[in-house]
Amino acid sequence: MSFPSSATSSLFVSSKKILIIGAGISGLSFAASLQKLLPTICSPTFTPPTLKIYERDTSDLQPTRQGYSLSIRSDASTGGVQTLQKLGLLEIAIGESITGYQGKEKGTFCLWDGKWNEIFRADMPAPKGLPVQSLRIKRNVLRKILVDAVVEKGAEIVWEKKVVGVEKLEDERLKVVFAGGEEEECDFLVAADGSKSKVRGALRPEDELQFRGVVGIMGEARFADEPPAPANRDWGLMLSGTGTGLFVGPVDERSVVWSVTWLASEPAALSKQPIGEREAHELLKGALERGKAFPEPFTKYVEATDMETLMLRNFSDKAPFEHFAGSLKGTNVVFLGDANHAVTPFAGAGACLALSDGWDLAEQLVKHEKFEDALKAYDELSIPRAKNVLRMSHFTIKFGHGKGWWTRVFVIGFKILFGVMAFLRRFR
Ligand SMILES: Cc1cc2nc3c(=O)[nH]c(=O)nc-3n(C[C@H](O)[C@H](O)[C@H](O)COP(=O)(O)OP(=O)(O)OC[C@H]3O[C@@H](n4cnc5c(N)ncnc54)[C@H](O)[C@@H]3O)c2cc1C
C-alpha cells in the first residue's frame, strides 16, 4: 500500500473532528479500519483525527433488536471475510461464529426444493490465503467484536444518543442535532445509521427506500436440545414452487431463525416493536397458514418461536448514489452501508458490503490528500459492488417466490449448473 509521504499534514483527515452516526457494522468497520491504517502514516506533521461514534441503541442489545445471524462471505464482489482479515479480527470472528474453523462441515448455504432435498450446497474451497470460505455469526456478536476493537484503540462510543437531524454549515462542515435538542458540529460526518438513515433523510430527503414487493413474518425458534435438521447447521432458501418463500438458518446451538415471505403489491401495516401478545399469536398463525405446504420440520421451527422475536416485515432496498451527485457537493459527508445502498436480507451480503465500505473509505482517506479524490476513489469501489448485490437480490426474490412450472425449470437449471461447477472443481 502506498500513502503520500511528504505532504501528509495536508491529508484531509489530519486533525479533523470526525463524527460517525451509527455503531452498526459499517460505522464500526470504518472506525476500526481508520485506527488500523492511521499508524501507517509516518509524518511528524500529521495530526490524527478524533473519532466519536453516536449510537441510538444500548450497548447491550435485546433479542428482538437485530438478534439474527449473518453469513459473512468471501466472494470477490462482497469480500466480508477478507475485510475481517485486514482488520485483524478474522480469527476472533471465526472463534465466535456458529460455523467455526470446521467451516462447511459445520454448515453452509443451501438451496432446497419443496421436500428439503438439496439443490445446491455452497461447499466451495476457501479462497487462497483465507482459513474459511464463509462464516455464520450472530449480528450482535459481530457488532461486539467490532465495538471491543474500536474502544480498545481509544474511540469514544456514545450509546443511546439518537440523531434527529443534520444541517450543512459554512466551510463544508456539518451540525448534528440529537433527540432532546443538543447539537454538535464536526469537520467530517460519516452516516452509518442504517437503511432508514436520519442523516440521509436530512441531506437527501428525496432518496427513499423502495418497497421491493415482499412481506414476511420472521422469528427465532429456541430448542432445549439441538434443533431439527437442516437448520441445526445449514442455512438457505427453500424453492418450494408455491409462491411462498422460506429461509431457515442456525443462530446458535439451540436456536434457529426462520422467515416466511410472500409477494405483495403494497407494504403491510406494521406495529411498533415489541408487539403485543395477541398480535404475536396472529403472526404465528399467519406463518403456519402461509407455510402449510412446507414439510416438517417447518412447523417445529415455527412452534418453537420465542414470541418476543416475532415480527412482520416489509422488504425494501435502494440503489447506491454517488457522493458528488447533486446536493452533497461541497459537504464533508459520506454514507456507508445500508445508509447509502440498503439491501434486503435476500442479498445475504449487506453486512459484507458494510464491512468493505468501512475499510475502503478509510483506505482511500489515507491514500488521497484531497477529500474529493478520496471520495471518488471510494465510490468507484463501493457503487459497482452494491449495484451487483442489489441486482442479484432482485433475482433471488423472483426465484424464491416462483410458482409452478417455472420454479421447476429453475430447479432443474440450478441442478445442472451446480453439478457442472462441482465437476469442474475436481480438476482444479
Ligand atoms: C434478517 C436479516 C438477515 C440478514 N442476513 C444477512 C447475511 O446473511 N449476510 C449479510 O452480509 N447481511 C445480512 N443482512 C444485512 C445486514 O444486516 C445489513 O446490511 C448490515 O447490518 C448493514 O450495516 P450498516 O452498518 O449499514 O447498518 P446497521 O448494521 O443497521 O447499523 C446502523 C446502526 O445505526 C444505528 N442508528 C440508526 N438510526 C440512528 C440514529 N438516528 N441515531 C443514531 N444511531 C442510529 C442503529 O441502531 C444501528 O446500530 C441481513 C439483514 C436482516 C434484517
The ligand as an SDF file (V2000), in Angstrom:
LIG
                    3D

 53 58  0  0  0  0  0  0  0  0999 V2000
  -32.9810  -10.7010    8.8510 C   0  0  0  0  0  0  0  0  0  0  0  0
  -31.7320  -10.1930    8.2100 C   0  0  0  0  0  0  0  0  0  0  0  0
  -30.7870  -11.0930    7.7450 C   0  0  0  0  0  0  0  0  0  0  0  0
  -29.6120  -10.6370    7.1440 C   0  0  0  0  0  0  0  0  0  0  0  0
  -28.6860  -11.5440    6.7060 N   0  0  0  0  0  0  0  0  0  0  0  0
  -27.5110  -11.1020    6.1970 C   0  0  0  0  0  0  0  0  0  0  0  0
  -26.4890  -12.0410    5.8330 C   0  0  0  0  0  0  0  0  0  0  0  0
  -26.6580  -13.2590    5.9430 O   0  0  0  0  0  0  0  0  0  0  0  0
  -25.3070  -11.5590    5.3530 N   0  0  0  0  0  0  0  0  0  0  0  0
  -25.0730  -10.2220    5.2180 C   0  0  0  0  0  0  0  0  0  0  0  0
  -23.9650   -9.8460    4.7940 O   0  0  0  0  0  0  0  0  0  0  0  0
  -26.0410   -9.3080    5.5440 N   0  0  0  0  0  0  0  0  0  0  0  0
  -27.2340   -9.7100    6.0260 C   0  0  0  0  0  0  0  0  0  0  0  0
  -28.1970   -8.8020    6.4010 N   0  0  0  0  0  0  0  0  0  0  0  0
  -27.9810   -7.3620    6.1340 C   0  0  0  0  0  0  0  0  0  0  0  0
  -27.1230   -6.6880    7.1860 C   0  0  0  0  0  0  0  0  0  0  0  0
  -27.5640   -6.9430    8.4950 O   0  0  0  0  0  0  0  0  0  0  0  0
  -27.1200   -5.1880    6.9460 C   0  0  0  0  0  0  0  0  0  0  0  0
  -26.9860   -4.9230    5.5770 O   0  0  0  0  0  0  0  0  0  0  0  0
  -25.9660   -4.5350    7.7110 C   0  0  0  0  0  0  0  0  0  0  0  0
  -26.1740   -4.6880    9.0920 O   0  0  0  0  0  0  0  0  0  0  0  0
  -25.8280   -3.0800    7.3320 C   0  0  0  0  0  0  0  0  0  0  0  0
  -24.8670   -2.4870    8.1460 O   0  0  0  0  0  0  0  0  0  0  0  0
  -24.9610   -0.9320    8.4580 P   0  0  0  0  0  0  0  0  0  0  0  0
  -23.8510   -0.6100    9.3670 O   0  0  0  0  0  0  0  0  0  0  0  0
  -25.0820   -0.1800    7.1940 O   0  0  0  0  0  0  0  0  0  0  0  0
  -26.3480   -0.7620    9.1980 O   0  0  0  0  0  0  0  0  0  0  0  0
  -26.7610   -1.3740   10.5980 P   0  0  0  0  0  0  0  0  0  0  0  0
  -25.9860   -2.5780   10.9000 O   0  0  0  0  0  0  0  0  0  0  0  0
  -28.2390   -1.4350   10.5650 O   0  0  0  0  0  0  0  0  0  0  0  0
  -26.2960   -0.2630   11.6370 O   0  0  0  0  0  0  0  0  0  0  0  0
  -26.8980    1.0000   11.7180 C   0  0  0  0  0  0  0  0  0  0  0  0
  -26.7170    1.4870   13.1440 C   0  0  0  0  0  0  0  0  0  0  0  0
  -27.1550    2.8360   13.2290 O   0  0  0  0  0  0  0  0  0  0  0  0
  -27.9410    2.9930   14.4020 C   0  0  0  0  0  0  0  0  0  0  0  0
  -28.8650    4.0960   14.1610 N   0  0  0  0  0  0  0  0  0  0  0  0
  -29.9530    4.0910   13.3480 C   0  0  0  0  0  0  0  0  0  0  0  0
  -30.5540    5.2880   13.3840 N   0  0  0  0  0  0  0  0  0  0  0  0
  -29.8270    6.0560   14.2300 C   0  0  0  0  0  0  0  0  0  0  0  0
  -29.9640    7.4020   14.6790 C   0  0  0  0  0  0  0  0  0  0  0  0
  -30.9710    8.1650   14.2610 N   0  0  0  0  0  0  0  0  0  0  0  0
  -29.0430    7.8860   15.5460 N   0  0  0  0  0  0  0  0  0  0  0  0
  -28.0090    7.1000   15.9690 C   0  0  0  0  0  0  0  0  0  0  0  0
  -27.8520    5.8160   15.5910 N   0  0  0  0  0  0  0  0  0  0  0  0
  -28.7440    5.3120   14.7290 C   0  0  0  0  0  0  0  0  0  0  0  0
  -28.6480    1.6540   14.5550 C   0  0  0  0  0  0  0  0  0  0  0  0
  -29.0990    1.4460   15.8710 O   0  0  0  0  0  0  0  0  0  0  0  0
  -27.5480    0.6900   14.1380 C   0  0  0  0  0  0  0  0  0  0  0  0
  -26.7460    0.2900   15.2190 O   0  0  0  0  0  0  0  0  0  0  0  0
  -29.3920   -9.2400    6.9950 C   0  0  0  0  0  0  0  0  0  0  0  0
  -30.3490   -8.3340    7.4650 C   0  0  0  0  0  0  0  0  0  0  0  0
  -31.5050   -8.7980    8.0670 C   0  0  0  0  0  0  0  0  0  0  0  0
  -32.5020   -7.7950    8.5700 C   0  0  0  0  0  0  0  0  0  0  0  0
  1  2  1  0
  2  3  1  0
  2 52  2  0
  3  4  2  0
  4  5  1  0
  4 50  1  0
  5  6  2  0
  6  7  1  0
  6 13  1  0
  7  8  2  0
  7  9  1  0
  9 10  1  0
 10 11  2  0
 10 12  1  0
 12 13  2  0
 13 14  1  0
 14 15  1  0
 14 50  1  0
 15 16  1  0
 16 17  1  0
 16 18  1  0
 18 19  1  0
 18 20  1  0
 20 21  1  0
 20 22  1  0
 22 23  1  0
 23 24  1  0
 24 25  2  0
 24 26  1  0
 24 27  1  0
 27 28  1  0
 28 29  2  0
 28 30  1  0
 28 31  1  0
 31 32  1  0
 32 33  1  0
 33 34  1  0
 33 48  1  0
 34 35  1  0
 35 36  1  0
 35 46  1  0
 36 37  1  0
 36 45  1  0
 37 38  2  0
 38 39  1  0
 39 40  1  0
 39 45  2  0
 40 41  1  0
 40 42  2  0
 42 43  1  0
 43 44  2  0
 44 45  1  0
 46 47  1  0
 46 48  1  0
 48 49  1  0
 50 51  2  0
 51 52  1  0
 52 53  1  0
M  END
$$$$
